[in-house]
Amino acid sequence: MLGLGIAAIVVVIVARYVLKRYQPQAVLFIGGLAMMYIALALNMGALLPAKQSTGLVWLDTFEFIKQTFSSRAASLGLIIMVVGGFSRYMETIGASTALVKTAVKPLQKVGRPYLVLALTSMLTNVLAMFISSASGFGLLLMVTMFPVMVSLGVSRLAAAAVIATASAPGWGPAASDNIFAAELSGMDIIPYFFDYQVPVGLCTVAALAIGHFFVQQWMDAKEAHIGESATVNVDESKQKPEIKVPAFYALLPTIPLFLILIFGQLYKSIKMDINLATFLGLAVAMLFEFIRSRDGKKVCKDLQSFFDGMGLQMAAVVTLVVAGETFAKGLMSLGAIDTLINGAQNAGFGGVGMIFVVVAIIIASTLVMGSGNAPFFAFAPLAPKVAALSGIHPVLMLLPMNFVSNLARSLSPIAAVMMVVSGAAGVSPVALAKRTCIPIVFAIIVNLAVTLLLFYH
């Protein structure tokens, strides 16, 4: 119990400083190291096996970080960097904007405002698989779809709520948290996405759209909504100038996913992983860029955005993965997880009960931190051990943690996407969170129910 008490205090301190906008990587590293050193001081056991130890246990804390960086950068980190670089390149050549504008164009012809609202929710949650930044995607939708929805007669808050939840499920084979969840589950990202995320994700997306359809109508009627201005409060200096590209450029961001689908599911004689599919997609895009511009120097210059994107992912995401694993190692070194699991089992919680416990922890952490990635990367490494002791497969625990960490982000008024969208819409982040609350909670309930119905045996 002593270890659990110390861990609880450290978790509260870490959450407090992340809430105060301290860099999450630094806070998680410090919290993890502090717990490991306390565990060593209390003689709670070695941190590393004898073969991996430096020979001095007080140095093994940093040896753990070194080994984790080494293993993650070579496998998981490469995938994250490659797909992040590809996404950055798609933005640079204007393909991401072309994809969104082409996809939302048919919705402008639908006459019923709240049906457009629901269809926008479904469509954008699919498009989000091809755009890495939730806040960047939200800003793009504020310029393209927000005026359309408001001009049809929905309130600014209703339209903003749909856009704020456009990336809510967070599914897709290119997202860093999904790649990490797949690895912790002991499988490749391709089967994790197609076999697990797709069936649950489709139901989650549908639930979110249904929630918006009824909740936004009800709240607009309750607040006696009348027609409002469709003006968007976007700082033009921060907007990137639109790049005029052919309509078929909308297909370029989808090439890796289609290659994975074709060769990973249909023609399995050819091995196609996410890295290979992304490099092929990059090569095809560069070829079209050269044909379009006839300027080899420009094509080579734009390619630098791919490498810049890789570096950004290394700095922002891979470091967060290692920081999260360091924090998790600290929790385990104090015996906090064993104590928590034993207590839950003594209280009568089985595997399903533990799923609800870890999901509740993720939701609470995301609400406080305003980030889905930080709590997910901190607690996800614990899931395989918790699952094993609870008698369930790790994927059954990681899948809802993965989805919920993204869904709960749209409940927090301090999340980046909520602040960006509310600012552009000219509404309060708290008022926006009230509009997203019921649809998101409904989507979480459906997500958990479908996960248990499909995969709990």
Summary of the structure (lengths in Angstrom):
residues: 457
radius of gyration: 22.6
end to end distance: 32.4
largest distance: 71.6
contacts: 1642
relative contact order: 0.15
helix: 78%
strand: 0%
